[in-house]
Amino acid sequence: MSAYTSQETNRVEIGRVADGAAVRDTKERTGGYFSTTGRQRAAFIDAVKNERFE
């Protein structure tokens, strides 16, 4: 899944895989991806929503 924006921004694509998600940089698609488990993905989203990153 990714969202379209007309602004120059840093974005990632997230796709569902068997038990989690695969993530890659939209500007460097040939650079590969990393995958996470469902639990890791949920913890990351929770951290973003609760502003644990600067």
All heavy atoms as atom14 arrays in JSON, in Angstrom:
{
  "sequence": "MSAYTSQETNRVEIGRVADGAAVRDTKERTGGYFSTTGRQRAAFIDAVKNERFE",
  "atom14_mask": [
    [1, 1, 1, 1, 1, 1, 1, 1, 0, 0, 0, 0, 0, 0],
    [1, 1, 1, 1, 1, 1, 0, 0, 0, 0, 0, 0, 0, 0],
    [1, 1, 1, 1, 1, 0, 0, 0, 0, 0, 0, 0, 0, 0],
    [1, 1, 1, 1, 1, 1, 1, 1, 1, 1, 1, 1, 0, 0],
    [1, 1, 1, 1, 1, 1, 1, 0, 0, 0, 0, 0, 0, 0],
    [1, 1, 1, 1, 1, 1, 0, 0, 0, 0, 0, 0, 0, 0],
    [1, 1, 1, 1, 1, 1, 1, 1, 1, 0, 0, 0, 0, 0],
    [1, 1, 1, 1, 1, 1, 1, 1, 1, 0, 0, 0, 0, 0],
    [1, 1, 1, 1, 1, 1, 1, 0, 0, 0, 0, 0, 0, 0],
    [1, 1, 1, 1, 1, 1, 1, 1, 0, 0, 0, 0, 0, 0],
    [1, 1, 1, 1, 1, 1, 1, 1, 1, 1, 1, 0, 0, 0],
    [1, 1, 1, 1, 1, 1, 1, 0, 0, 0, 0, 0, 0, 0],
    [1, 1, 1, 1, 1, 1, 1, 1, 1, 0, 0, 0, 0, 0],
    [1, 1, 1, 1, 1, 1, 1, 1, 0, 0, 0, 0, 0, 0],
    [1, 1, 1, 1, 0, 0, 0, 0, 0, 0, 0, 0, 0, 0],
    [1, 1, 1, 1, 1, 1, 1, 1, 1, 1, 1, 0, 0, 0],
    [1, 1, 1, 1, 1, 1, 1, 0, 0, 0, 0, 0, 0, 0],
    [1, 1, 1, 1, 1, 0, 0, 0, 0, 0, 0, 0, 0, 0],
    [1, 1, 1, 1, 1, 1, 1, 1, 0, 0, 0, 0, 0, 0],
    [1, 1, 1, 1, 0, 0, 0, 0, 0, 0, 0, 0, 0, 0],
    [1, 1, 1, 1, 1, 0, 0, 0, 0, 0, 0, 0, 0, 0],
    [1, 1, 1, 1, 1, 0, 0, 0, 0, 0, 0, 0, 0, 0],
    [1, 1, 1, 1, 1, 1, 1, 0, 0, 0, 0, 0, 0, 0],
    [1, 1, 1, 1, 1, 1, 1, 1, 1, 1, 1, 0, 0, 0],
    [1, 1, 1, 1, 1, 1, 1, 1, 0, 0, 0, 0, 0, 0],
    [1, 1, 1, 1, 1, 1, 1, 0, 0, 0, 0, 0, 0, 0],
    [1, 1, 1, 1, 1, 1, 1, 1, 1, 0, 0, 0, 0, 0],
    [1, 1, 1, 1, 1, 1, 1, 1, 1, 0, 0, 0, 0, 0],
    [1, 1, 1, 1, 1, 1, 1, 1, 1, 1, 1, 0, 0, 0],
    [1, 1, 1, 1, 1, 1, 1, 0, 0, 0, 0, 0, 0, 0],
    [1, 1, 1, 1, 0, 0, 0, 0, 0, 0, 0, 0, 0, 0],
    [1, 1, 1, 1, 0, 0, 0, 0, 0, 0, 0, 0, 0, 0],
    [1, 1, 1, 1, 1, 1, 1, 1, 1, 1, 1, 1, 0, 0],
    [1, 1, 1, 1, 1, 1, 1, 1, 1, 1, 1, 0, 0, 0],
    [1, 1, 1, 1, 1, 1, 0, 0, 0, 0, 0, 0, 0, 0],
    [1, 1, 1, 1, 1, 1, 1, 0, 0, 0, 0, 0, 0, 0],
    [1, 1, 1, 1, 1, 1, 1, 0, 0, 0, 0, 0, 0, 0],
    [1, 1, 1, 1, 0, 0, 0, 0, 0, 0, 0, 0, 0, 0],
    [1, 1, 1, 1, 1, 1, 1, 1, 1, 1, 1, 0, 0, 0],
    [1, 1, 1, 1, 1, 1, 1, 1, 1, 0, 0, 0, 0, 0],
    [1, 1, 1, 1, 1, 1, 1, 1, 1, 1, 1, 0, 0, 0],
    [1, 1, 1, 1, 1, 0, 0, 0, 0, 0, 0, 0, 0, 0],
    [1, 1, 1, 1, 1, 0, 0, 0, 0, 0, 0, 0, 0, 0],
    [1, 1, 1, 1, 1, 1, 1, 1, 1, 1, 1, 0, 0, 0],
    [1, 1, 1, 1, 1, 1, 1, 1, 0, 0, 0, 0, 0, 0],
    [1, 1, 1, 1, 1, 1, 1, 1, 0, 0, 0, 0, 0, 0],
    [1, 1, 1, 1, 1, 0, 0, 0, 0, 0, 0, 0, 0, 0],
    [1, 1, 1, 1, 1, 1, 1, 0, 0, 0, 0, 0, 0, 0],
    [1, 1, 1, 1, 1, 1, 1, 1, 1, 0, 0, 0, 0, 0],
    [1, 1, 1, 1, 1, 1, 1, 1, 0, 0, 0, 0, 0, 0],
    [1, 1, 1, 1, 1, 1, 1, 1, 1, 0, 0, 0, 0, 0],
    [1, 1, 1, 1, 1, 1, 1, 1, 1, 1, 1, 0, 0, 0],
    [1, 1, 1, 1, 1, 1, 1, 1, 1, 1, 1, 0, 0, 0],
    [1, 1, 1, 1, 1, 1, 1, 1, 1, 0, 0, 0, 0, 0]
  ],
  "atom14_positions": [
    [[0.84, -1.16, 0.0], [0.0, 0.0, 0.0], [0.89, 1.22, 0.0], [1.91, 1.25, 0.65], [-0.91, -0.08, 1.22], [-0.87, 1.1, 2.15], [-2.01, 1.01, 3.52], [-1.17, -0.13, 4.57], [0.0, 0.0, 0.0], [0.0, 0.0, 0.0], [0.0, 0.0, 0.0], [0.0, 0.0, 0.0], [0.0, 0.0, 0.0], [0.0, 0.0, 0.0]],
    [[0.53, 2.22, -0.73], [1.23, 3.5, -0.68], [0.22, 4.59, -1.01], [-0.82, 4.32, -1.58], [2.41, 3.53, -1.64], [1.96, 3.54, -2.96], [0.0, 0.0, 0.0], [0.0, 0.0, 0.0], [0.0, 0.0, 0.0], [0.0, 0.0, 0.0], [0.0, 0.0, 0.0], [0.0, 0.0, 0.0], [0.0, 0.0, 0.0], [0.0, 0.0, 0.0]],
    [[0.55, 5.79, -0.66], [-0.35, 6.91, -0.93], [0.32, 7.85, -1.92], [1.53, 8.01, -1.92], [-0.66, 7.65, 0.38], [0.0, 0.0, 0.0], [0.0, 0.0, 0.0], [0.0, 0.0, 0.0], [0.0, 0.0, 0.0], [0.0, 0.0, 0.0], [0.0, 0.0, 0.0], [0.0, 0.0, 0.0], [0.0, 0.0, 0.0], [0.0, 0.0, 0.0]],
    [[-0.47, 8.47, -2.78], [0.05, 9.43, -3.74], [0.11, 10.8, -3.09], [-0.8, 11.2, -2.38], [-0.85, 9.5, -4.97], [-0.45, 10.6, -5.91], [0.61, 10.42, -6.78], [-1.09, 11.82, -5.88], [1.01, 11.44, -7.62], [-0.69, 12.84, -6.72], [0.35, 12.65, -7.59], [0.75, 13.65, -8.42], [0.0, 0.0, 0.0], [0.0, 0.0, 0.0]],
    [[1.19, 11.49, -3.34], [1.3, 12.87, -2.87], [2.02, 13.67, -3.94], [2.89, 13.16, -4.63], [2.05, 12.96, -1.52], [2.15, 14.33, -1.16], [3.44, 12.38, -1.6], [0.0, 0.0, 0.0], [0.0, 0.0, 0.0], [0.0, 0.0, 0.0], [0.0, 0.0, 0.0], [0.0, 0.0, 0.0], [0.0, 0.0, 0.0], [0.0, 0.0, 0.0]],
    [[1.65, 14.92, -4.08], [2.29, 15.77, -5.08], [3.55, 16.43, -4.52], [4.29, 17.06, -5.25], [1.31, 16.84, -5.57], [0.91, 17.65, -4.48], [0.0, 0.0, 0.0], [0.0, 0.0, 0.0], [0.0, 0.0, 0.0], [0.0, 0.0, 0.0], [0.0, 0.0, 0.0], [0.0, 0.0, 0.0], [0.0, 0.0, 0.0], [0.0, 0.0, 0.0]],
    [[3.79, 16.29, -3.23], [4.96, 16.89, -2.61], [6.13, 15.92, -2.62], [5.94, 14.71, -2.64], [4.66, 17.27, -1.16], [3.55, 18.27, -1.01], [3.2, 18.49, 0.46], [3.68, 17.79, 1.32], [2.38, 19.48, 0.72], [0.0, 0.0, 0.0], [0.0, 0.0, 0.0], [0.0, 0.0, 0.0], [0.0, 0.0, 0.0], [0.0, 0.0, 0.0]],
    [[7.35, 16.45, -2.62], [8.55, 15.62, -2.49], [8.66, 15.2, -1.04], [8.91, 16.0, -0.16], [9.81, 16.41, -2.89], [10.1, 16.41, -4.35], [10.36, 15.02, -4.91], [11.19, 14.28, -4.37], [9.71, 14.68, -5.91], [0.0, 0.0, 0.0], [0.0, 0.0, 0.0], [0.0, 0.0, 0.0], [0.0, 0.0, 0.0], [0.0, 0.0, 0.0]],
    [[8.43, 13.95, -0.79], [8.51, 13.45, 0.58], [9.19, 12.1, 0.58], [9.32, 11.45, -0.44], [7.11, 13.3, 1.21], [6.35, 12.39, 0.42], [6.39, 14.62, 1.32], [0.0, 0.0, 0.0], [0.0, 0.0, 0.0], [0.0, 0.0, 0.0], [0.0, 0.0, 0.0], [0.0, 0.0, 0.0], [0.0, 0.0, 0.0], [0.0, 0.0, 0.0]],
    [[9.59, 11.66, 1.75], [10.14, 10.33, 1.91], [8.97, 9.41, 2.24], [8.19, 9.69, 3.14], [11.16, 10.29, 3.06], [12.35, 11.14, 2.75], [12.82, 11.16, 1.63], [12.84, 11.85, 3.74], [0.0, 0.0, 0.0], [0.0, 0.0, 0.0], [0.0, 0.0, 0.0], [0.0, 0.0, 0.0], [0.0, 0.0, 0.0], [0.0, 0.0, 0.0]],
    [[8.87, 8.33, 1.48], [7.76, 7.4, 1.69], [8.26, 5.97, 1.64], [9.3, 5.69, 1.07], [6.7, 7.57, 0.61], [5.98, 8.89, 0.7], [4.99, 9.02, -0.4], [5.75, 9.34, -1.62], [5.27, 9.25, -2.84], [4.06, 8.84, -3.05], [6.0, 9.57, -3.86], [0.0, 0.0, 0.0], [0.0, 0.0, 0.0], [0.0, 0.0, 0.0]],
    [[7.5, 5.1, 2.22], [7.77, 3.68, 2.14], [6.51, 2.98, 1.66], [5.4, 3.5, 1.79], [8.21, 3.07, 3.49], [9.53, 3.64, 3.94], [7.16, 3.25, 4.55], [0.0, 0.0, 0.0], [0.0, 0.0, 0.0], [0.0, 0.0, 0.0], [0.0, 0.0, 0.0], [0.0, 0.0, 0.0], [0.0, 0.0, 0.0], [0.0, 0.0, 0.0]],
    [[6.68, 1.81, 1.08], [5.56, 0.96, 0.72], [5.54, -0.21, 1.69], [6.59, -0.75, 2.04], [5.73, 0.42, -0.7], [5.59, 1.47, -1.76], [5.79, 0.91, -3.16], [6.7, 0.09, -3.35], [5.02, 1.3, -4.04], [0.0, 0.0, 0.0], [0.0, 0.0, 0.0], [0.0, 0.0, 0.0], [0.0, 0.0, 0.0], [0.0, 0.0, 0.0]],
    [[4.35, -0.57, 2.1], [4.18, -1.69, 3.02], [3.22, -2.67, 2.38], [2.12, -2.3, 1.97], [3.62, -1.23, 4.38], [4.53, -0.18, 4.99], [3.42, -2.41, 5.3], [3.97, 0.48, 6.22], [0.0, 0.0, 0.0], [0.0, 0.0, 0.0], [0.0, 0.0, 0.0], [0.0, 0.0, 0.0], [0.0, 0.0, 0.0], [0.0, 0.0, 0.0]],
    [[3.65, -3.91, 2.26], [2.8, -4.95, 1.69], [2.67, -6.11, 2.66], [3.6, -6.45, 3.37], [0.0, 0.0, 0.0], [0.0, 0.0, 0.0], [0.0, 0.0, 0.0], [0.0, 0.0, 0.0], [0.0, 0.0, 0.0], [0.0, 0.0, 0.0], [0.0, 0.0, 0.0], [0.0, 0.0, 0.0], [0.0, 0.0, 0.0], [0.0, 0.0, 0.0]],
    [[1.5, -6.69, 2.71], [1.28, -7.84, 3.59], [1.97, -9.08, 3.04], [1.96, -9.32, 1.84], [-0.2, -8.12, 3.73], [-0.9, -7.07, 4.53], [-2.35, -7.44, 4.71], [-3.03, -6.31, 5.31], [-3.91, -6.42, 6.26], [-4.25, -7.6, 6.71], [-4.48, -5.35, 6.77], [0.0, 0.0, 0.0], [0.0, 0.0, 0.0], [0.0, 0.0, 0.0]],
    [[2.57, -9.82, 3.93], [3.13, -11.13, 3.62], [2.56, -12.12, 4.62], [1.82, -11.73, 5.52], [4.68, -11.12, 3.64], [5.24, -10.26, 2.51], [5.23, -10.64, 4.96], [0.0, 0.0, 0.0], [0.0, 0.0, 0.0], [0.0, 0.0, 0.0], [0.0, 0.0, 0.0], [0.0, 0.0, 0.0], [0.0, 0.0, 0.0], [0.0, 0.0, 0.0]],
    [[2.91, -13.38, 4.5], [2.29, -14.46, 5.29], [1.93, -14.05, 6.72], [0.77, -14.07, 7.09], [3.2, -15.67, 5.3], [0.0, 0.0, 0.0], [0.0, 0.0, 0.0], [0.0, 0.0, 0.0], [0.0, 0.0, 0.0], [0.0, 0.0, 0.0], [0.0, 0.0, 0.0], [0.0, 0.0, 0.0], [0.0, 0.0, 0.0], [0.0, 0.0, 0.0]],
    [[2.89, -13.7, 7.54], [2.6, -13.33, 8.93], [3.24, -11.99, 9.27], [4.03, -11.89, 10.19], [3.12, -14.4, 9.9], [2.86, -14.02, 11.36], [1.8, -13.44, 11.63], [3.73, -14.27, 12.21], [0.0, 0.0, 0.0], [0.0, 0.0, 0.0], [0.0, 0.0, 0.0], [0.0, 0.0, 0.0], [0.0, 0.0, 0.0], [0.0, 0.0, 0.0]],
    [[2.94, -10.96, 8.49], [3.54, -9.67, 8.78], [3.48, -8.75, 7.59], [2.48, -8.69, 6.89], [0.0, 0.0, 0.0], [0.0, 0.0, 0.0], [0.0, 0.0, 0.0], [0.0, 0.0, 0.0], [0.0, 0.0, 0.0], [0.0, 0.0, 0.0], [0.0, 0.0, 0.0], [0.0, 0.0, 0.0], [0.0, 0.0, 0.0], [0.0, 0.0, 0.0]],
    [[4.6, -8.06, 7.36], [4.65, -7.07, 6.29], [6.05, -6.99, 5.7], [7.03, -7.29, 6.37], [4.26, -5.7, 6.84], [0.0, 0.0, 0.0], [0.0, 0.0, 0.0], [0.0, 0.0, 0.0], [0.0, 0.0, 0.0], [0.0, 0.0, 0.0], [0.0, 0.0, 0.0], [0.0, 0.0, 0.0], [0.0, 0.0, 0.0], [0.0, 0.0, 0.0]],
    [[6.1, -6.58, 4.43], [7.37, -6.28, 3.77], [7.39, -4.78, 3.52], [6.38, -4.19, 3.14], [7.48, -7.04, 2.46], [0.0, 0.0, 0.0], [0.0, 0.0, 0.0], [0.0, 0.0, 0.0], [0.0, 0.0, 0.0], [0.0, 0.0, 0.0], [0.0, 0.0, 0.0], [0.0, 0.0, 0.0], [0.0, 0.0, 0.0], [0.0, 0.0, 0.0]],
    [[8.54, -4.15, 3.74], [8.65, -2.69, 3.66], [9.8, -2.32, 2.73], [10.87, -2.91, 2.82], [8.91, -2.08, 5.07], [8.99, -0.57, 5.0], [7.84, -2.52, 6.05], [0.0, 0.0, 0.0], [0.0, 0.0, 0.0], [0.0, 0.0, 0.0], [0.0, 0.0, 0.0], [0.0, 0.0, 0.0], [0.0, 0.0, 0.0], [0.0, 0.0, 0.0]],
    [[9.58, -1.33, 1.84], [10.66, -0.84, 0.98], [10.52, 0.65, 0.74], [9.45, 1.22, 0.89], [10.71, -1.6, -0.34], [9.57, -1.28, -1.28], [9.71, -2.02, -2.58], [8.57, -1.74, -3.44], [8.42, -2.23, -4.64], [9.34, -3.04, -5.12], [7.38, -1.92, -5.37], [0.0, 0.0, 0.0], [0.0, 0.0, 0.0], [0.0, 0.0, 0.0]],
    [[11.62, 1.26, 0.36], [11.7, 2.69, 0.06], [11.12, 2.92, -1.34], [11.53, 2.28, -2.29], [13.16, 3.13, 0.1], [13.37, 4.61, -0.11], [12.48, 5.29, -0.66], [14.44, 5.1, 0.28], [0.0, 0.0, 0.0], [0.0, 0.0, 0.0], [0.0, 0.0, 0.0], [0.0, 0.0, 0.0], [0.0, 0.0, 0.0], [0.0, 0.0, 0.0]],
    [[10.19, 3.86, -1.48], [9.58, 4.1, -2.79], [10.55, 4.75, -3.77], [10.37, 4.62, -4.97], [8.33, 5.01, -2.68], [8.71, 6.25, -2.09], [7.25, 4.35, -1.87], [0.0, 0.0, 0.0], [0.0, 0.0, 0.0], [0.0, 0.0, 0.0], [0.0, 0.0, 0.0], [0.0, 0.0, 0.0], [0.0, 0.0, 0.0], [0.0, 0.0, 0.0]],
    [[11.56, 5.43, -3.27], [12.53, 6.08, -4.17], [13.66, 5.14, -4.57], [14.38, 5.42, -5.53], [13.11, 7.33, -3.5], [12.08, 8.43, -3.34], [12.73, 9.65, -2.72], [11.7, 10.74, -2.53], [12.27, 11.91, -1.9], [0.0, 0.0, 0.0], [0.0, 0.0, 0.0], [0.0, 0.0, 0.0], [0.0, 0.0, 0.0], [0.0, 0.0, 0.0]],
    [[13.84, 4.04, -3.86], [14.94, 3.11, -4.14], [14.41, 1.68, -4.12], [14.81, 0.85, -3.32], [16.05, 3.3, -3.09], [17.32, 2.54, -3.36], [17.97, 2.92, -4.68], [18.15, 4.12, -4.93], [18.3, 2.01, -5.45], [0.0, 0.0, 0.0], [0.0, 0.0, 0.0], [0.0, 0.0, 0.0], [0.0, 0.0, 0.0], [0.0, 0.0, 0.0]],
    [[13.49, 1.41, -5.02], [12.82, 0.11, -5.05], [13.75, -1.06, -5.33], [13.48, -2.17, -4.92], [11.69, 0.14, -6.06], [10.58, 1.05, -5.6], [9.42, 1.04, -6.53], [8.36, 1.85, -5.94], [7.42, 2.42, -6.63], [7.37, 2.27, -7.92], [6.51, 3.14, -6.02], [0.0, 0.0, 0.0], [0.0, 0.0, 0.0], [0.0, 0.0, 0.0]],
    [[14.84, -0.82, -6.03], [15.78, -1.91, -6.32], [16.68, -2.2, -5.14], [17.45, -3.15, -5.17], [16.65, -1.57, -7.55], [17.39, -0.38, -7.28], [15.8, -1.4, -8.8], [0.0, 0.0, 0.0], [0.0, 0.0, 0.0], [0.0, 0.0, 0.0], [0.0, 0.0, 0.0], [0.0, 0.0, 0.0], [0.0, 0.0, 0.0], [0.0, 0.0, 0.0]],
    [[16.58, -1.42, -4.09], [17.42, -1.59, -2.91], [16.97, -2.71, -1.99], [17.58, -2.96, -0.97], [0.0, 0.0, 0.0], [0.0, 0.0, 0.0], [0.0, 0.0, 0.0], [0.0, 0.0, 0.0], [0.0, 0.0, 0.0], [0.0, 0.0, 0.0], [0.0, 0.0, 0.0], [0.0, 0.0, 0.0], [0.0, 0.0, 0.0], [0.0, 0.0, 0.0]],
    [[15.91, -3.39, -2.35], [15.42, -4.48, -1.54], [14.38, -4.04, -0.54], [13.83, -2.95, -0.61], [0.0, 0.0, 0.0], [0.0, 0.0, 0.0], [0.0, 0.0, 0.0], [0.0, 0.0, 0.0], [0.0, 0.0, 0.0], [0.0, 0.0, 0.0], [0.0, 0.0, 0.0], [0.0, 0.0, 0.0], [0.0, 0.0, 0.0], [0.0, 0.0, 0.0]],
    [[14.11, -4.93, 0.4], [13.08, -4.67, 1.4], [13.44, -5.41, 2.68], [14.35, -6.23, 2.71], [11.71, -5.13, 0.9], [11.63, -6.62, 0.68], [11.2, -7.48, 1.68], [12.01, -7.19, -0.54], [11.14, -8.84, 1.5], [11.96, -8.55, -0.73], [11.52, -9.37, 0.28], [11.47, -10.72, 0.09], [0.0, 0.0, 0.0], [0.0, 0.0, 0.0]],
    [[12.73, -5.11, 3.73], [12.85, -5.9, 4.95], [11.45, -6.37, 5.33], [10.45, -5.77, 4.94], [13.54, -5.14, 6.08], [12.76, -4.0, 6.65], [11.89, -4.2, 7.71], [12.9, -2.72, 6.14], [11.18, -3.14, 8.25], [12.19, -1.66, 6.67], [11.33, -1.87, 7.73], [0.0, 0.0, 0.0], [0.0, 0.0, 0.0], [0.0, 0.0, 0.0]],
    [[11.39, -7.44, 6.06], [10.09, -7.95, 6.47], [10.0, -8.02, 7.99], [11.02, -8.06, 8.68], [9.83, -9.32, 5.86], [10.82, -10.23, 6.25], [0.0, 0.0, 0.0], [0.0, 0.0, 0.0], [0.0, 0.0, 0.0], [0.0, 0.0, 0.0], [0.0, 0.0, 0.0], [0.0, 0.0, 0.0], [0.0, 0.0, 0.0], [0.0, 0.0, 0.0]],
    [[8.78, -7.98, 8.48], [8.52, -8.03, 9.91], [7.42, -9.04, 10.18], [6.65, -9.4, 9.29], [8.05, -6.67, 10.45], [6.74, -6.4, 9.92], [8.99, -5.55, 10.09], [0.0, 0.0, 0.0], [0.0, 0.0, 0.0], [0.0, 0.0, 0.0], [0.0, 0.0, 0.0], [0.0, 0.0, 0.0], [0.0, 0.0, 0.0], [0.0, 0.0, 0.0]],
    [[7.33, -9.46, 11.42], [6.2, -10.29, 11.83], [5.01, -9.39, 12.12], [5.16, -8.16, 12.23], [6.54, -11.09, 13.1], [6.7, -10.16, 14.18], [7.78, -11.93, 12.94], [0.0, 0.0, 0.0], [0.0, 0.0, 0.0], [0.0, 0.0, 0.0], [0.0, 0.0, 0.0], [0.0, 0.0, 0.0], [0.0, 0.0, 0.0], [0.0, 0.0, 0.0]],
    [[3.86, -9.97, 12.25], [2.67, -9.2, 12.59], [2.83, -8.47, 13.93], [2.43, -7.32, 14.07], [0.0, 0.0, 0.0], [0.0, 0.0, 0.0], [0.0, 0.0, 0.0], [0.0, 0.0, 0.0], [0.0, 0.0, 0.0], [0.0, 0.0, 0.0], [0.0, 0.0, 0.0], [0.0, 0.0, 0.0], [0.0, 0.0, 0.0], [0.0, 0.0, 0.0]],
    [[3.45, -9.13, 14.89], [3.65, -8.53, 16.21], [4.61, -7.33, 16.11], [4.37, -6.28, 16.72], [4.21, -9.56, 17.18], [4.43, -8.99, 18.56], [4.84, -10.06, 19.52], [3.59, -10.71, 19.94], [3.53, -11.76, 20.73], [4.63, -12.31, 21.17], [2.39, -12.27, 21.07], [0.0, 0.0, 0.0], [0.0, 0.0, 0.0], [0.0, 0.0, 0.0]],
    [[5.69, -7.46, 15.35], [6.64, -6.35, 15.18], [5.97, -5.17, 14.49], [6.17, -4.02, 14.87], [7.86, -6.81, 14.37], [8.75, -7.77, 15.08], [9.76, -8.4, 14.14], [9.47, -8.67, 12.98], [10.95, -8.67, 14.66], [0.0, 0.0, 0.0], [0.0, 0.0, 0.0], [0.0, 0.0, 0.0], [0.0, 0.0, 0.0], [0.0, 0.0, 0.0]],
    [[5.19, -5.46, 13.45], [4.48, -4.41, 12.72], [3.53, -3.66, 13.64], [3.48, -2.43, 13.66], [3.73, -5.02, 11.54], [3.01, -4.01, 10.7], [2.23, -4.73, 9.58], [1.05, -4.01, 9.27], [-0.13, -4.13, 9.86], [-0.31, -4.99, 10.81], [-1.15, -3.39, 9.5], [0.0, 0.0, 0.0], [0.0, 0.0, 0.0], [0.0, 0.0, 0.0]],
    [[2.77, -4.38, 14.45], [1.83, -3.75, 15.37], [2.55, -2.88, 16.4], [2.1, -1.77, 16.72], [0.99, -4.81, 16.07], [0.0, 0.0, 0.0], [0.0, 0.0, 0.0], [0.0, 0.0, 0.0], [0.0, 0.0, 0.0], [0.0, 0.0, 0.0], [0.0, 0.0, 0.0], [0.0, 0.0, 0.0], [0.0, 0.0, 0.0], [0.0, 0.0, 0.0]],
    [[3.69, -3.35, 16.9], [4.46, -2.58, 17.88], [5.01, -1.3, 17.25], [5.0, -0.24, 17.87], [5.61, -3.41, 18.44], [0.0, 0.0, 0.0], [0.0, 0.0, 0.0], [0.0, 0.0, 0.0], [0.0, 0.0, 0.0], [0.0, 0.0, 0.0], [0.0, 0.0, 0.0], [0.0, 0.0, 0.0], [0.0, 0.0, 0.0], [0.0, 0.0, 0.0]],
    [[5.46, -1.38, 16.0], [5.97, -0.2, 15.31], [4.86, 0.83, 15.1], [5.03, 2.02, 15.39], [6.59, -0.6, 13.97], [7.02, 0.58, 13.14], [8.16, 1.28, 13.48], [6.28, 0.99, 12.05], [8.56, 2.39, 12.73], [6.66, 2.08, 11.3], [7.81, 2.78, 11.64], [0.0, 0.0, 0.0], [0.0, 0.0, 0.0], [0.0, 0.0, 0.0]],
    [[3.72, 0.39, 14.62], [2.6, 1.31, 14.39], [2.16, 1.96, 15.69], [1.88, 3.15, 15.75], [1.45, 0.6, 13.66], [1.9, 0.29, 12.23], [0.18, 1.43, 13.67], [0.96, -0.54, 11.42], [0.0, 0.0, 0.0], [0.0, 0.0, 0.0], [0.0, 0.0, 0.0], [0.0, 0.0, 0.0], [0.0, 0.0, 0.0], [0.0, 0.0, 0.0]],
    [[2.11, 1.17, 16.77], [1.77, 1.72, 18.08], [2.77, 2.8, 18.5], [2.38, 3.85, 19.0], [1.73, 0.59, 19.11], [1.34, 1.1, 20.48], [0.21, 1.62, 20.63], [2.17, 0.97, 21.41], [0.0, 0.0, 0.0], [0.0, 0.0, 0.0], [0.0, 0.0, 0.0], [0.0, 0.0, 0.0], [0.0, 0.0, 0.0], [0.0, 0.0, 0.0]],
    [[4.05, 2.55, 18.27], [5.09, 3.52, 18.63], [4.94, 4.81, 17.83], [5.09, 5.91, 18.36], [6.49, 2.91, 18.42], [0.0, 0.0, 0.0], [0.0, 0.0, 0.0], [0.0, 0.0, 0.0], [0.0, 0.0, 0.0], [0.0, 0.0, 0.0], [0.0, 0.0, 0.0], [0.0, 0.0, 0.0], [0.0, 0.0, 0.0], [0.0, 0.0, 0.0]],
    [[4.63, 4.69, 16.54], [4.43, 5.89, 15.71], [3.22, 6.68, 16.21], [3.29, 7.9, 16.38], [4.26, 5.51, 14.23], [3.81, 6.7, 13.4], [5.55, 4.93, 13.67], [0.0, 0.0, 0.0], [0.0, 0.0, 0.0], [0.0, 0.0, 0.0], [0.0, 0.0, 0.0], [0.0, 0.0, 0.0], [0.0, 0.0, 0.0], [0.0, 0.0, 0.0]],
    [[2.12, 5.98, 16.45], [0.91, 6.66, 16.92], [1.12, 7.36, 18.26], [0.5, 8.39, 18.53], [-0.24, 5.66, 17.05], [-0.8, 5.23, 15.73], [-1.93, 4.24, 15.94], [-2.55, 3.81, 14.63], [-3.65, 2.86, 14.85], [0.0, 0.0, 0.0], [0.0, 0.0, 0.0], [0.0, 0.0, 0.0], [0.0, 0.0, 0.0], [0.0, 0.0, 0.0]],
    [[1.97, 6.8, 19.1], [2.22, 7.38, 20.42], [3.44, 8.29, 20.44], [3.97, 8.61, 21.51], [2.35, 6.28, 21.46], [1.01, 5.64, 21.71], [0.09, 6.28, 22.19], [0.87, 4.37, 21.36], [0.0, 0.0, 0.0], [0.0, 0.0, 0.0], [0.0, 0.0, 0.0], [0.0, 0.0, 0.0], [0.0, 0.0, 0.0], [0.0, 0.0, 0.0]],
    [[3.9, 8.7, 19.25], [4.98, 9.68, 19.07], [6.26, 9.3, 19.82], [6.91, 10.14, 20.46], [4.5, 11.07, 19.48], [3.33, 11.53, 18.64], [2.81, 12.9, 19.04], [3.33, 13.51, 19.99], [1.87, 13.36, 18.37], [0.0, 0.0, 0.0], [0.0, 0.0, 0.0], [0.0, 0.0, 0.0], [0.0, 0.0, 0.0], [0.0, 0.0, 0.0]],
    [[6.66, 8.04, 19.74], [7.89, 7.61, 20.39], [9.13, 7.86, 19.53], [10.24, 7.6, 19.95], [7.8, 6.12, 20.74], [6.78, 5.88, 21.82], [6.84, 4.46, 22.33], [5.55, 4.11, 22.86], [4.96, 2.95, 22.71], [5.56, 1.99, 22.05], [3.78, 2.73, 23.22], [0.0, 0.0, 0.0], [0.0, 0.0, 0.0], [0.0, 0.0, 0.0]],
    [[8.92, 8.34, 18.31], [10.04, 8.67, 17.42], [10.08, 10.16, 17.21], [9.06, 10.84, 17.2], [9.87, 7.98, 16.05], [9.82, 6.49, 16.14], [8.62, 5.81, 15.97], [10.96, 5.75, 16.38], [8.57, 4.43, 16.03], [10.93, 4.38, 16.45], [9.73, 3.72, 16.28], [0.0, 0.0, 0.0], [0.0, 0.0, 0.0], [0.0, 0.0, 0.0]],
    [[11.26, 10.7, 17.01], [11.39, 12.13, 16.74], [11.53, 12.36, 15.27], [12.0, 11.58, 14.54], [12.61, 12.69, 17.45], [12.42, 12.68, 18.93], [13.59, 13.31, 19.65], [14.33, 14.1, 19.05], [13.76, 12.99, 20.82], [0.0, 0.0, 0.0], [0.0, 0.0, 0.0], [0.0, 0.0, 0.0], [0.0, 0.0, 0.0], [0.0, 0.0, 0.0]]
  ]
}
